[in-house]
Amino acid sequence: MKNKVTKKDCMEAIKYLFEMGYVEEMTTDKKYYTKILLKKVANDYNIELIDEDHEDWQEEITGYTKNEDGVLIKNEK
């Protein structure tokens, strides 16, 4: 393994960044890319991340939303 990271390390990072809300303090680009990495790690460990305060974060950041088929569509302004 090239990058030694334990599950405990990942869980601490998720708790720190996501659960404690530090992701929300980030600028738009930092928040977007950090959430991508958080979601990947959560998927690897079969954890569902529920962002109760900002469920629409992807829409806010990218200007796209997913339709019922999971396809991203551009929001009309």
C-alpha positions, 0 to 999 in steps of 0.5 A: 500500500502506497499511502498507509491510512487506517480506518480509524484515521478516516473515521477521525477525518470524517468526524472532524471535517463533516460531522463537526462542520468544518467543511462548511467553513471552506471556500466553494472550491475547497468545499466541493473537492473535500466533499468528493473525497469524503464521499469516496471514503464514506462509500469505501466504508459503506457509510452514508453521509447525511448533510442535514444543513446543506443537502443541496450543497451540490446544487449550490456549488455546481449549479447542477442538480440530479434528476430522478434518474441520477443525471445532472442537469443545469439549473436555470437561473 
